[in-house]
Amino acid sequence: MSNTTVLFVEKMSTSVHSIICIFLIYVNLQLIHAILWTVQFVRLAYTNMLAQLCSEALESFKTGLEQSLNGGIGFSSCARICTQSCMLEFDQGCEEAAIRQANWDASNVRDKLRGDVDEHASAVCSVQLVKLRATYEKQVTIELKEPVKCLLREASQEDVWASIRNHLETLAAVSKFSNAVNEFDLDQAAVDTMVQEMRDYARSLVEVLAREESRDVLIFMKDRFLHVLYHDTDSRPNVWTDQREDMIGTITWDACSAALKVLSVMAAIRLTERPDTISHSLFSSLMVDPSSQDSTTIAQTNAFALTKWEEVSLENTLITPVQCVLFWKGFLQWTRQFDHAASICDTQNRATHAHLSENGPGPSPSGPWRLPGWSKLAFQVLKDLAAVALIAAEGSPHRRIVKIICKVLDVLIKVAMAISPLL
């Protein structure tokens, strides 16, 4: 074989070998690409599977938490049980979907699930706390509203504001709220803050009630005056015997004192134990000793004698000293009718006693059927009570009926008063 042929054969061998190598390399590259694509596809499917497991576990947590809360279980217990359940469900799903050869880590997805669970639990906790606070605020309102109004209007206790402060410190709703908040496993500082906010709400409610009541202080003064005037110390109706009518001056004085105490109680908000001289200032300036006069005697008021409450801040002042003087003058003007009725009662009693001592039993000088002197006072009281009822019915659907009853009562009183001299 010639050298040329041998050289050609060698070149052809080399070319075929090169082609085969290139083909093998191409095949290997295609195989690697296919493997990588397959791995990528499987990884994507695994990732989607983890996302699906995470979504299902989170929904399971939300549903379980809602059902547990509706069942009356405490939030902390509900959140802990439902969290453990959903995380266990996710872990079991991961084990079933895991590929041992790949050894892929699902910890990132698990951490994301735990973060979503905690975030949802925190949101639900906030909503539950808002509902809880609203519920106990209503209970505080119910527990405070009527007792505080009664204490302010009647002013029958020695220290009304001390009783109100004691009521604030012993609110059952606040204690129950504290116990309910502790079930949320909050830190003690957060619990203390929420309980203090509830106490602040109670204090602000008392302030609002006091401001509302102080606007009608003159009505409450009149109401208290009438109650003391026509009831004994045991709140039983007074029986106007001769002995009682001889004491009408003292009784009227006590009624005026009770009315002035209502004014002194509503003059300022006293939710601290800081002492003040409001009551002393009002009584020393607006009333005098009844023993120095024939009947109830009220001192001449001087608007410049009282200029401010030195011990009370401006924001806690409900009625200024000058306003107190004006209210008291209006109250005195209103009580003059009772002084006139009392004098009529006393005159008629004296005439009756004189007639009985001279002529014995028989018709009195004023006629056998004439209304007694105190009846005018009783009629006026009925009119005042009707006016108070009309004011209390403001905004009520029964206001029209109350108004009609008051008009009928007014007509009856006028008729009785008109025919009294004719009997």
Buried (B, 14 or more C-beta within 10 A) or exposed (E): EEEEEEEEEEEEEEEEEEEEEEEEEEEEEEEEEEEEEEEEEEEEEBEEBBEEBBEBBBEBBBEBBEEBBEEEBBBBEBBEBBBEBBBEBBBEBBEEBBEEEEEBEBEEBBEBBBEBBEEBBEEBBEEBBEEBBEBBBEBBBEBBBEBBBEBBBBBBEEEBBEBBBEBBEEBEBBEEBBEBBBBBBBEEEEBEEBBEEBBEBBBEBBBEBBEEBBEBBBBBBBBBBBBBBBEEEEEEEBEBEEEEBEEBBEBBBBBBBBBBBBBBBBBBBBBEEEEBEBBEBBBEBBBBEBEEEEBBBBBEBEEEBBEEBEEBEEEBBBBBBBBBBBBBBEBBEBBEBBBEBBEBBBEBBEBBEEBEEEEEEEEBEBEEEBBBBBBBBBBBBBBBBBBBBBEEBEEEEEBEEBBEBBEEBBEEBEEBBEEBEEE
